[in-house]
Amino acid sequence: METKRERLIQRLTEEIQTGCFRAASRLPPERVLMERMGVTRTLLREALMTMEGMGRISIEGRSGITIVRNGEEKIGQGIERLAQWPSVLSGEILEVRLILEVPAAKFAAKARSEADLEQMDRCLAALSAFDHRDEKDYARGDEWDFLLHQTIMRAAGNELLLRVYEGVASLMRDFTRRYRGVLFNRIAGWAERAFREHTQLVEAIRARNPEEAGETMHRHLCRTLKIDRFVNDPPDRSARDVFCGEIS
């Protein structure tokens, strides 16, 4: 089931490609977009953040929102093409996320703003409200999980790192949607543990504790990697312990 953010992204993309923005180099201001699309500022900003990560637009502060046309591709778009490669496994994507997100969590603990923290808190509040026994909540929980990690990456203050991450994470979302029921139903206490780790991660960033933030992110993603192995049981499992060692 599509979320409101996904539907808004689809509408904006269609307007850019074939609609009223097809000849434009920039999108209108947020206020105009809100009125035209009939959405809240928060929903619009979340959609725009995701579209920027996908390489479809470029948000340039006071300069506005630039539309990225064909021939002006960003790294995120190139990585998205990996979805067509059957050899790209979810475990490999998780390993790349470990490489990207652990140092990014440390950077975020040093560079985060109050606005970053407010967005992280909003994501945590949304995640805490979901009933993980309800299949319909799986997809919504995935949306907020993705947005939380995206916000942490953005708070790190490294634009190139953010672009690479969003391209990789877009591939990972198919895995999380497919196996969210496994994570939350077949593995006792997974939902509570995942939420607890998310909370600890945000608190470490809030306290400007880079080492704790990095360790928490590493532990969190390693647990997810362990679940991926449980689900897919790759034959080269032992070779991949270089990333996480023995995960408990």
PATI-345484 format. One line per 10 residues: number of its first residue (from 1); their letters; for each residue z, x, y of N, C-alpha, C, O, CB. Coordinates in steps of 0.05 Angstrom, whole numbers, plus 5000, padded with zeros to 4 digits. Glycine has a CB too. Example, Ala and Ser with C-alpha at 12.3 -4.5 7.8 and 13.67 -1.06 7.14 Angstrom:
1> as> 5156,5264,4886,5156,5246,4910,5156,5264,4934,5169,5285,4934,5181,5226,4911 ~ 5142,5257,4955,5143,5273,4979,5157,5258,5001,5161,5268,5023,5114,5282,4988
***
This chain:
1> metkrerliq> 5000,5017,4976,5000,5000,5000,5000,5018,5025,5016,5036,5027,5025,4981,5000 ~ 4982,5012,5044,4980,5027,5068,5004,5021,5086,5013,4998,5088,4954,5022,5083 ~ 5014,5041,5100,5035,5037,5120,5022,5031,5147,4998,5034,5150,5053,5063,5122 ~ 5039,5023,5166,5029,5017,5193,5016,5042,5205,4996,5040,5219,5051,5006,5210 ~ 5029,5065,5200,5019,5090,5212,4991,5096,5200,4973,5104,5215,5038,5113,5207 ~ 4988,5093,5174,4962,5098,5161,4940,5079,5172,4918,5088,5176,4964,5096,5131 ~ 4948,5054,5176,4928,5035,5186,4920,5042,5215,4897,5040,5222,4939,5006,5185 ~ 4940,5051,5231,4934,5058,5258,4916,5083,5259,4897,5085,5275,4960,5063,5274 ~ 4921,5102,5241,4905,5126,5240,4876,5119,5233,4857,5129,5244,4916,5146,5219 ~ 4873,5100,5214,4846,5091,5206,4832,5078,5229,4808,5082,5233,4848,5072,5182
11> rlteeiqtgc> 4846,5061,5244,4834,5047,5267,4825,5067,5288,4803,5065,5299,4853,5027,5279 ~ 4843,5086,5295,4836,5106,5315,4812,5123,5306,4795,5130,5322,4860,5124,5321 ~ 4812,5131,5281,4790,5147,5270,4764,5132,5272,4744,5144,5279,4796,5155,5241 ~ 4764,5106,5265,4740,5090,5267,4730,5088,5296,4706,5089,5301,4744,5062,5256 ~ 4749,5085,5315,4741,5083,5343,4729,5109,5353,4711,5109,5369,4765,5075,5361 ~ 4739,5131,5343,4729,5158,5351,4701,5162,5339,4683,5173,5352,4748,5180,5341 ~ 4697,5153,5314,4672,5159,5300,4650,5139,5308,4627,5147,5312,4676,5158,5271 ~ 4656,5114,5310,4635,5094,5315,4642,5073,5337,4625,5057,5344,4630,5079,5289 ~ 4666,5074,5347,4674,5054,5366,4674,5062,5395,4656,5077,5404,4702,5045,5359 ~ 4693,5052,5410,4693,5055,5439,4698,5084,5448,4693,5090,5471,4713,5037,5451
21> fraasrlppe> 4708,5101,5430,4714,5129,5438,4693,5148,5428,4696,5173,5430,4741,5137,5428 ~ 4671,5138,5416,4652,5155,5403,4638,5175,5422,4630,5196,5414,4631,5139,5388 ~ 4635,5167,5447,4622,5185,5466,4642,5200,5484,4634,5216,5501,4603,5169,5484 ~ 4667,5197,5479,4688,5209,5496,4696,5236,5485,4692,5243,5462,4713,5191,5497 ~ 4706,5253,5504,4716,5279,5496,4747,5278,5494,4759,5296,5482,4708,5301,5515 ~ 4759,5257,5506,4788,5254,5505,4795,5225,5499,4780,5207,5505,4801,5264,5531 ~ 4819,5222,5488,4829,5195,5484,4843,5186,5510,4852,5203,5526,4849,5193,5461 ~ 4845,5160,5515,4859,5150,5539,4889,5158,5537,4899,5166,5516,4856,5120,5541 ~ 4904,5155,5559,4932,5160,5559,4947,5142,5539,4936,5121,5531,4944,5156,5587 ~ 4971,5150,5532,4987,5135,5512,4990,5106,5519,4987,5088,5503,5014,5147,5508
31> rvlmermgvt> 4995,5100,5545,5000,5073,5554,4976,5055,5548,4978,5032,5539,5007,5072,5583 ~ 4952,5066,5553,4927,5051,5548,4923,5047,5518,4915,5025,5510,4903,5066,5561 ~ 4928,5067,5503,4925,5065,5474,4944,5045,5462,4937,5029,5444,4929,5092,5460 ~ 4969,5045,5472,4989,5025,5462,4979,4997,5467,4981,4980,5449,5016,5030,5476 ~ 4969,4992,5491,4959,4965,5497,4935,4957,5481,4932,4935,5471,4953,4963,5527 ~ 4916,4976,5478,4891,4971,5463,4897,4966,5434,4885,4948,5422,4872,4994,5467 ~ 4915,4982,5422,4921,4980,5393,4943,4960,5387,4947,4953,5364,4928,5007,5383 ~ 4958,4952,5407,4980,4933,5403,5003,4945,5386,5013,4931,5369,4970,4909,5389 ~ 5010,4970,5392,5031,4983,5377,5052,4995,5395,5048,4996,5420,5019,5006,5359 ~ 5074,5003,5384,5096,5015,5400,5089,5044,5406,5072,5057,5393,5122,5013,5385
41> rtllrealmt> 5103,5055,5425,5099,5084,5432,5107,5102,5409,5093,5122,5404,5116,5091,5457 ~ 5128,5095,5395,5137,5111,5373,5117,5112,5351,5110,5134,5341,5164,5101,5362 ~ 5106,5089,5343,5086,5088,5322,5061,5103,5330,5049,5118,5314,5079,5059,5315 ~ 5053,5100,5355,5029,5114,5365,5033,5144,5364,5015,5158,5355,5023,5105,5394 ~ 5056,5154,5373,5060,5183,5373,5061,5194,5345,5051,5216,5340,5086,5189,5387 ~ 5072,5179,5326,5073,5189,5298,5044,5191,5287,5038,5210,5273,5090,5170,5280 ~ 5028,5171,5293,5000,5171,5284,4985,5194,5297,4969,5208,5284,4986,5144,5291 ~ 4989,5198,5323,4975,5220,5337,4983,5247,5326,4967,5265,5323,4980,5218,5367 ~ 5009,5251,5320,5019,5276,5309,5005,5282,5282,4997,5304,5277,5049,5275,5305 ~ 5003,5261,5266,4990,5264,5240,4960,5271,5243,4950,5288,5229,4994,5239,5222
51> megmgrisie> 4947,5257,5261,4918,5262,5266,4914,5290,5277,4893,5302,5271,4907,5241,5285 ~ 4932,5300,5293,4929,5327,5303,4931,5347,5279,4915,5366,5278,4951,5333,5324 ~ 4950,5342,5261,4952,5359,5238,4928,5358,5220,4921,5377,5206,4976,5351,5222 ~ 4914,5335,5220,4890,5332,5204,4865,5345,5217,4844,5346,5206,4884,5303,5198 ~ 4869,5354,5242,4847,5366,5257,4828,5348,5271,4807,5356,5280,4831,5382,5238 ~ 4836,5322,5274,4819,5303,5287,4822,5302,5317,4803,5295,5331,4824,5275,5275 ~ 4845,5309,5326,4850,5310,5355,4867,5335,5361,4877,5348,5343,4865,5284,5365 ~ 4869,5341,5387,4886,5363,5396,4903,5353,5419,4892,5345,5440,4869,5388,5404 ~ 4929,5353,5416,4947,5344,5437,4954,5368,5454,4966,5387,5445,4973,5331,5425 ~ 4947,5366,5480,4950,5389,5498,4968,5384,5521,4962,5391,5544,4922,5397,5508
61> grsgitivrn> 4991,5371,5516,5011,5366,5537,5000,5349,5559,4989,5328,5555,5021,5392,5547 ~ 5002,5359,5583,4993,5344,5607,4963,5342,5608,4953,5325,5623,5004,5357,5632 ~ 4949,5359,5594,4920,5358,5595,4909,5334,5579,4885,5327,5582,4909,5383,5583 ~ 4925,5322,5563,4916,5298,5548,4910,5304,5519,4918,5324,5508,4893,5286,5561 ~ 4895,5285,5507,4889,5286,5478,4859,5291,5475,4843,5273,5481,4898,5260,5464 ~ 4851,5314,5466,4823,5321,5462,4814,5312,5434,4828,5316,5415,4819,5351,5466 ~ 4790,5300,5433,4778,5293,5408,4764,5317,5396,4748,5330,5409,4759,5269,5411 ~ 4770,5323,5371,4757,5346,5357,4733,5335,5342,4736,5320,5323,4777,5360,5338 ~ 4709,5344,5350,4685,5335,5338,4676,5353,5315,4688,5374,5311,4662,5333,5359 ~ 4655,5344,5301,4643,5361,5280,4635,5388,5292,4624,5390,5314,4619,5347,5267
71> geekigqgie> 4641,5409,5276,4634,5436,5286,4658,5448,5301,4657,5472,5308,4610,5435,5304 ~ 4679,5433,5305,4703,5443,5318,4727,5440,5300,4749,5434,5308,4708,5429,5345 ~ 4722,5445,5274,4743,5440,5254,4767,5458,5257,4765,5481,5266,4731,5443,5226 ~ 4790,5447,5250,4814,5463,5250,4821,5470,5221,4809,5460,5202,4837,5447,5263 ~ 4841,5487,5218,4848,5497,5192,4856,5474,5173,4849,5474,5150,4871,5517,5194 ~ 4870,5454,5184,4879,5432,5168,4856,5418,5154,4859,5410,5130,4895,5413,5184 ~ 4834,5415,5168,4811,5401,5155,4800,5418,5132,4792,5406,5112,4789,5396,5176 ~ 4798,5444,5136,4788,5460,5115,4805,5459,5090,4795,5458,5068,4785,5489,5124 ~ 4831,5459,5094,4849,5458,5071,4847,5431,5057,4850,5430,5032,4878,5464,5079 ~ 4842,5410,5072,4840,5384,5060,4818,5382,5039,4820,5367,5020,4835,5362,5081
81> rlaqwpsvls> 4797,5399,5042,4776,5399,5023,4785,5408,4995,4771,5404,4975,4753,5416,5033 ~ 4807,5422,4994,4818,5431,4969,4824,5408,4950,4825,5412,4926,4843,5448,4973 ~ 4827,5384,4961,4833,5361,4945,4810,5356,4925,4814,5342,4905,4837,5336,4962 ~ 4786,5367,4931,4764,5363,4913,4764,5383,4890,4747,5381,4872,4738,5365,4929 ~ 4782,5402,4891,4783,5423,4871,4803,5415,4849,4827,5414,4854,4790,5451,4883 ~ 4794,5409,4825,4812,5400,4804,4832,5422,4796,4853,5416,4784,4797,5392,4780 ~ 4826,5447,4802,4844,5469,4793,4868,5472,4811,4887,5486,4804,4829,5495,4793 ~ 4869,5457,4834,4892,5459,4851,4914,5441,4841,4911,5416,4842,4884,5452,4881 ~ 4935,5452,4830,4956,5437,4818,4979,5432,4838,4982,5447,4858,4967,5451,4794 ~ 4994,5411,4833,5016,5404,4852,5036,5427,4853,5048,5432,4874,5030,5378,4843
91> geilevrlil> 5041,5441,4830,5060,5463,4830,5050,5485,4848,5067,5498,4862,5063,5473,4802 ~ 5024,5491,4849,5014,5512,4866,5017,5504,4895,5023,5521,4912,4984,5517,4860 ~ 5013,5478,4901,5017,5469,4929,5046,5472,4937,5052,5480,4959,5008,5439,4931 ~ 5064,5466,4919,5093,5469,4925,5100,5498,4930,5116,5504,4947,5110,5458,4902 ~ 5087,5516,4915,5093,5544,4919,5084,5553,4947,5097,5569,4961,5079,5561,4898 ~ 5061,5543,4956,5051,5549,4983,5070,5537,5004,5076,5550,5024,5023,5539,4987 ~ 5080,5513,4998,5100,5501,5016,5125,5518,5018,5136,5521,5040,5107,5473,5008 ~ 5134,5529,4996,5157,5547,4997,5152,5571,5015,5169,5579,5031,5164,5557,4969 ~ 5128,5582,5013,5121,5605,5029,5121,5598,5059,5130,5614,5076,5094,5617,5021 ~ 5112,5574,5065,5110,5565,5093,5136,5554,5104,5144,5561,5127,5088,5545,5096
101> evpaakfaak> 5149,5537,5089,5171,5521,5100,5198,5535,5102,5214,5529,5119,5174,5496,5084 ~ 5203,5554,5084,5228,5568,5086,5231,5584,5112,5250,5581,5126,5232,5587,5061 ~ 5211,5601,5118,5213,5615,5144,5211,5596,5168,5224,5600,5189,5192,5636,5147 ~ 5196,5574,5165,5194,5555,5187,5221,5542,5192,5227,5537,5216,5173,5533,5180 ~ 5236,5536,5172,5263,5525,5176,5280,5544,5192,5296,5535,5209,5276,5518,5149 ~ 5278,5570,5186,5293,5590,5201,5284,5590,5230,5300,5592,5249,5290,5618,5188 ~ 5258,5590,5235,5247,5589,5262,5257,5564,5277,5264,5566,5300,5217,5590,5262 ~ 5257,5542,5263,5265,5516,5276,5294,5517,5284,5301,5506,5305,5260,5493,5256 ~ 5311,5531,5268,5339,5533,5276,5343,5548,5302,5363,5545,5316,5355,5546,5253 ~ 5324,5566,5308,5326,5582,5332,5312,5568,5356,5321,5570,5379,5314,5609,5328
111> arseadleqm> 5291,5553,5350,5273,5543,5372,5275,5513,5377,5263,5504,5396,5245,5551,5366 ~ 5289,5498,5360,5288,5469,5362,5298,5459,5389,5315,5472,5402,5305,5456,5340 ~ 5287,5436,5397,5295,5423,5422,5311,5399,5415,5313,5391,5392,5270,5415,5439 ~ 5323,5386,5435,5338,5361,5431,5319,5339,5422,5327,5322,5406,5353,5353,5456 ~ 5295,5339,5432,5275,5319,5423,5268,5323,5394,5265,5303,5379,5249,5321,5440 ~ 5267,5348,5385,5262,5353,5356,5285,5341,5340,5280,5328,5319,5259,5383,5351 ~ 5309,5346,5348,5332,5336,5333,5333,5305,5333,5340,5293,5312,5358,5347,5346 ~ 5326,5293,5355,5325,5264,5356,5305,5253,5336,5311,5233,5322,5318,5254,5384 ~ 5282,5266,5333,5262,5257,5314,5272,5261,5285,5268,5244,5268,5235,5271,5318 ~ 5285,5284,5280,5296,5289,5254,5317,5268,5246,5318,5258,5224,5308,5317,5252
121> drclaalsaf> 5335,5262,5265,5355,5242,5260,5343,5215,5255,5353,5199,5238,5374,5240,5284 ~ 5321,5208,5268,5308,5183,5264,5297,5182,5235,5298,5161,5222,5285,5179,5285 ~ 5285,5204,5227,5275,5205,5199,5297,5202,5179,5294,5187,5159,5260,5232,5194 ~ 5320,5215,5183,5343,5213,5165,5353,5184,5164,5359,5174,5142,5365,5232,5173 ~ 5354,5171,5187,5364,5143,5188,5346,5125,5172,5355,5107,5158,5366,5134,5217 ~ 5319,5130,5175,5300,5113,5160,5303,5119,5130,5302,5100,5114,5272,5119,5169 ~ 5305,5144,5122,5308,5150,5093,5333,5139,5081,5333,5131,5058,5307,5181,5090 ~ 5354,5138,5096,5380,5128,5086,5379,5098,5081,5395,5087,5066,5403,5135,5104 ~ 5360,5084,5094,5359,5055,5093,5343,5044,5069,5344,5021,5063,5348,5044,5118 ~ 5328,5062,5056,5311,5053,5034,5326,5048,5009,5345,5062,5002,5288,5073,5030
131> dhrdekdyar> 5317,5028,4994,5327,5023,4967,5308,5037,4948,5286,5027,4943,5329,4992,4961 ~ 5316,5060,4937,5298,5076,4921,5293,5064,4893,5277,5074,4878,5310,5103,4917 ~ 5306,5041,4888,5300,5027,4863,5276,5008,4867,5265,4997,4847,5324,5011,4853 ~ 5269,5004,4892,5247,4985,4899,5221,5001,4901,5219,5019,4917,5253,4970,4925 ~ 5202,4994,4884,5176,5008,4884,5163,5008,4911,5149,5028,4918,5158,4996,4862 ~ 5166,4986,4926,5153,4985,4952,5164,5005,4971,5151,5014,4990,5155,4957,4963 ~ 5189,5013,4967,5202,5032,4985,5193,5061,4979,5198,5078,4995,5232,5030,4983 ~ 5181,5066,4956,5173,5093,4949,5154,5103,4970,5157,5125,4981,5160,5094,4922 ~ 5133,5087,4976,5112,5096,4995,5124,5100,5023,5118,5119,5037,5089,5077,4996 ~ 5141,5081,5031,5153,5083,5058,5171,5107,5060,5172,5121,5080,5169,5057,5065
141> gdewdfllhq> 5186,5112,5039,5203,5136,5038,5187,5161,5040,5195,5181,5053,5220,5136,5013 ~ 5164,5162,5026,5147,5185,5027,5137,5190,5055,5135,5213,5064,5123,5181,5008 ~ 5131,5169,5070,5122,5172,5098,5143,5186,5115,5136,5205,5130,5115,5145,5110 ~ 5167,5177,5112,5189,5189,5129,5196,5217,5119,5204,5234,5135,5213,5171,5128 ~ 5195,5221,5093,5199,5248,5082,5179,5268,5094,5186,5289,5104,5198,5248,5051 ~ 5153,5260,5093,5132,5277,5105,5137,5281,5134,5133,5304,5144,5105,5263,5100 ~ 5144,5261,5149,5148,5263,5178,5171,5282,5184,5170,5297,5204,5152,5236,5190 ~ 5192,5281,5168,5215,5298,5172,5207,5328,5169,5213,5344,5186,5238,5292,5153 ~ 5193,5334,5147,5184,5361,5143,5164,5370,5165,5165,5393,5174,5171,5364,5115 ~ 5147,5352,5173,5128,5358,5194,5142,5364,5220,5134,5382,5235,5108,5334,5198
151> timraagnel> 5163,5348,5226,5179,5353,5251,5192,5380,5250,5193,5394,5271,5200,5331,5254 ~ 5203,5388,5227,5215,5414,5225,5195,5436,5229,5200,5456,5243,5229,5417,5197 ~ 5171,5433,5218,5150,5452,5222,5142,5454,5251,5137,5476,5262,5125,5446,5205 ~ 5140,5431,5264,5133,5431,5293,5155,5445,5309,5149,5459,5328,5128,5402,5302 ~ 5180,5440,5302,5203,5452,5316,5203,5482,5314,5215,5496,5331,5229,5440,5306 ~ 5190,5493,5294,5189,5522,5291,5174,5536,5313,5178,5559,5319,5176,5529,5264 ~ 5156,5521,5326,5143,5531,5350,5119,5549,5345,5110,5564,5362,5162,5546,5366 ~ 5108,5548,5320,5085,5564,5313,5062,5546,5306,5062,5533,5285,5091,5584,5289 ~ 5043,5544,5324,5021,5524,5321,5004,5530,5296,4996,5511,5283,5004,5524,5346 ~ 4998,5555,5291,4982,5562,5268,4996,5554,5242,4984,5544,5223,4975,5591,5268
161> llrvyegvas> 5022,5560,5241,5038,5553,5217,5037,5523,5212,5035,5514,5190,5067,5564,5220 ~ 5040,5508,5234,5039,5479,5232,5013,5469,5221,5012,5451,5204,5045,5466,5259 ~ 4991,5480,5231,4964,5472,5222,4961,5477,5192,4951,5459,5177,4942,5486,5238 ~ 4968,5501,5183,4965,5507,5155,4982,5489,5138,4973,5479,5117,4973,5537,5149 ~ 5007,5484,5146,5026,5467,5131,5014,5439,5128,5015,5428,5106,5053,5466,5145 ~ 5005,5427,5150,4996,5399,5148,4972,5396,5130,4969,5375,5117,4989,5389,5176 ~ 4955,5416,5129,4933,5415,5110,4942,5415,5081,4933,5400,5065,4914,5437,5115 ~ 4961,5433,5076,4972,5435,5049,4988,5410,5042,4985,5399,5020,4990,5460,5046 ~ 5005,5401,5060,5022,5378,5054,5006,5353,5050,5015,5335,5035,5042,5374,5077 ~ 4983,5350,5063,4967,5327,5058,4958,5324,5029,4955,5302,5019,4942,5327,5077
171> lmrdftrryr> 4954,5347,5016,4948,5347,4987,4972,5339,4971,4970,5325,4951,4937,5374,4978 ~ 4996,5348,4980,5020,5343,4965,5028,5314,4964,5042,5305,4946,5043,5360,4976 ~ 5019,5298,4983,5028,5271,4985,5018,5254,4962,5032,5235,4954,5019,5259,5011 ~ 4995,5260,4951,4986,5246,4927,5005,5250,4904,5011,5231,4889,4958,5255,4919 ~ 5016,5274,4901,5035,5280,4880,5061,5264,4885,5071,5252,4866,5041,5310,4879 ~ 5072,5264,4909,5097,5251,4914,5095,5221,4910,5114,5208,4899,5107,5257,4942 ~ 5073,5209,4918,5070,5180,4914,5068,5174,4884,5078,5153,4875,5045,5170,4929 ~ 5054,5190,4869,5049,5185,4841,5075,5187,4825,5080,5172,4806,5028,5204,4830 ~ 5092,5207,4832,5115,5212,4815,5142,5205,4828,5163,5213,4818,5115,5241,4808 ~ 5141,5190,4850,5166,5183,4863,5184,5167,4845,5208,5170,4845,5161,5168,4889
181> gvlfnriagw> 5171,5149,4829,5187,5134,4810,5200,5151,4789,5223,5145,4781,5169,5114,4796 ~ 5187,5173,4781,5199,5192,4762,5223,5205,4775,5244,5207,4763,5179,5213,4753 ~ 5220,5214,4800,5241,5228,4814,5266,5211,4817,5288,5220,4812,5232,5237,4841 ~ 5262,5186,4825,5285,5169,4832,5295,5151,4809,5318,5143,4810,5277,5151,4855 ~ 5279,5146,4789,5288,5129,4767,5296,5144,4742,5316,5137,4729,5267,5109,4761 ~ 5281,5164,4735,5286,5177,4709,5305,5201,4712,5315,5211,4692,5260,5187,4698 ~ 5310,5210,4736,5328,5233,4740,5352,5223,4756,5350,5218,4780,5313,5257,4755 ~ 5374,5221,4743,5398,5209,4755,5406,5225,4780,5409,5250,4779,5421,5208,4735 ~ 5411,5210,4801,5422,5222,4826,5402,5237,4843,5410,5250,4862,5444,5240,4819 ~ 5376,5236,4835,5357,5252,4851,5355,5242,4880,5354,5258,4898,5329,5250,4838
191> aerafrehtq> 5354,5216,4884,5351,5205,4911,5374,5214,4928,5370,5223,4951,5349,5175,4910 ~ 5398,5212,4918,5422,5220,4933,5422,5250,4939,5428,5259,4961,5448,5213,4918 ~ 5414,5266,4919,5413,5295,4923,5392,5302,4944,5397,5319,4961,5407,5309,4896 ~ 5368,5290,4942,5347,5296,4961,5356,5289,4989,5351,5304,5008,5321,5281,4954 ~ 5368,5266,4993,5377,5258,5019,5399,5277,5029,5399,5284,5053,5388,5229,5019 ~ 5417,5285,5012,5438,5303,5020,5427,5330,5029,5436,5342,5048,5458,5308,4996 ~ 5407,5340,5015,5394,5365,5023,5379,5362,5049,5380,5380,5065,5375,5374,5001 ~ 5366,5340,5053,5353,5335,5079,5373,5335,5101,5369,5347,5122,5338,5308,5079 ~ 5396,5322,5097,5417,5321,5117,5428,5349,5123,5432,5356,5146,5440,5302,5109 ~ 5433,5364,5102,5444,5391,5105,5424,5409,5120,5431,5426,5136,5450,5404,5078
201> lveairarnp> 5398,5405,5115,5377,5420,5128,5377,5414,5158,5376,5433,5174,5350,5413,5116 ~ 5378,5389,5166,5379,5382,5194,5404,5392,5207,5403,5401,5230,5376,5351,5197 ~ 5427,5390,5194,5451,5400,5206,5451,5430,5210,5461,5440,5230,5475,5393,5188 ~ 5439,5445,5192,5436,5474,5196,5418,5480,5220,5424,5499,5235,5425,5487,5171 ~ 5397,5465,5223,5379,5469,5246,5394,5461,5272,5391,5474,5292,5354,5452,5243 ~ 5409,5439,5271,5425,5431,5294,5445,5453,5303,5449,5458,5326,5440,5404,5288 ~ 5457,5465,5283,5477,5486,5288,5465,5513,5295,5479,5532,5300,5496,5489,5264 ~ 5439,5514,5296,5424,5539,5301,5432,5561,5281,5438,5584,5289,5429,5548,5330 ~ 5433,5553,5256,5440,5572,5234,5415,5577,5217,5410,5563,5198,5463,5560,5217 ~ 5399,5597,5224,5374,5602,5210,5377,5608,5181,5361,5599,5164,5359,5623,5224
211> eeagetmhrh> 5397,5624,5174,5400,5631,5145,5407,5606,5128,5396,5603,5107,5422,5652,5142 ~ 5425,5590,5138,5432,5565,5123,5408,5547,5121,5403,5534,5101,5456,5551,5136 ~ 5393,5545,5143,5369,5527,5143,5349,5537,5123,5337,5521,5108,5356,5526,5171 ~ 5344,5563,5122,5325,5574,5103,5333,5570,5075,5317,5563,5057,5320,5603,5109 ~ 5359,5575,5069,5370,5572,5042,5368,5543,5033,5362,5538,5009,5398,5583,5040 ~ 5375,5525,5051,5374,5497,5043,5346,5487,5038,5341,5473,5018,5386,5480,5066 ~ 5326,5496,5054,5298,5489,5049,5289,5500,5023,5275,5487,5008,5281,5499,5072 ~ 5296,5525,5017,5289,5538,4992,5300,5522,4968,5285,5517,4949,5298,5567,4991 ~ 5325,5515,4969,5337,5500,4948,5324,5473,4944,5319,5464,4921,5368,5497,4953 ~ 5318,5460,4966,5307,5433,4966,5279,5434,4953,5273,5417,4935,5305,5422,4994
221> lcrtlkidrf> 5262,5452,4961,5235,5453,4950,5235,5463,4922,5218,5456,4906,5217,5471,4968 ~ 5253,5481,4915,5255,5491,4887,5262,5468,4868,5253,5467,4846,5275,5513,4885 ~ 5279,5450,4877,5286,5427,4860,5261,5410,4856,5256,5400,4833,5309,5410,4873 ~ 5245,5406,4876,5221,5391,4874,5201,5405,4855,5188,5392,4839,5208,5386,4901 ~ 5200,5431,4857,5183,5447,4839,5192,5444,4810,5175,5442,4792,5182,5476,4847 ~ 5218,5443,4806,5228,5439,4779,5219,5411,4768,5212,5409,4745,5259,5441,4779 ~ 5220,5391,4785,5211,5364,4777,5182,5364,4770,5173,5352,4751,5218,5343,4798 ~ 5166,5379,4786,5138,5381,4781,5133,5393,4753,5115,5384,4738,5123,5398,4802 ~ 5149,5413,4746,5146,5425,4719,5154,5405,4698,5142,5404,4676,5163,5451,4717 ~ 5175,5390,4704,5184,5370,4684,5162,5349,4679,5158,5340,4656,5209,5355,4695
231> vndppdrsar> 5148,5341,4700,5127,5321,4698,5102,5332,4685,5090,5320,4667,5120,5309,4725 ~ 5093,5356,4694,5067,5367,4686,5069,5387,4663,5049,5392,4649,5054,5379,4709 ~ 5092,5400,4660,5097,5420,4639,5074,5440,4637,5061,5442,4616,5100,5406,4612 ~ 5069,5456,4659,5047,5475,4657,5053,5497,4637,5076,5505,4634,5042,5487,4685 ~ 5033,5508,4624,5038,5529,4604,5048,5555,4615,5061,5570,4601,5013,5534,4589 ~ 5043,5560,4641,5051,5586,4652,5077,5582,4668,5080,5596,4688,5029,5597,4670 ~ 5094,5565,4659,5119,5559,4674,5135,5584,4680,5144,5588,4703,5136,5539,4658 ~ 5139,5601,4661,5156,5624,4664,5146,5643,4686,5161,5656,4700,5159,5639,4639 ~ 5119,5645,4689,5108,5663,4708,5114,5654,4737,5113,5670,4755,5078,5664,4705 ~ 5121,5628,4740,5125,5618,4767,5154,5620,4776,5161,5612,4798,5116,5589,4768
241> dvfcgeis> 5172,5630,4759,5200,5632,4766,5204,5653,4788,5227,5656,4798,5216,5639,4742 ~ 5183,5668,4795,5186,5687,4817,5193,5673,4843,5206,5685,4860,5160,5703,4821 ~ 5186,5648,4846,5192,5633,4870,5221,5623,4871,5234,5623,4892,5173,5610,4873 ~ 5231,5614,4848,5257,5600,4849,5277,5610,4828,5300,5604,4831,5252,5571,4844 ~ 5268,5626,4809,5287,5635,4788,5296,5611,4772,5281,5592,4768,5311,5649,4800 ~ 5321,5612,4763,5332,5590,4749,5342,5569,4768,5359,5574,4785,5356,5599,4731 ~ 5330,5545,4767,5337,5524,4785,5356,5505,4772,5350,5494,4750,5311,5509,4795 ~ 5378,5500,4785,5398,5481,4773,5397,5455,4787,5413,5437,4780,5426,5493,4774
***
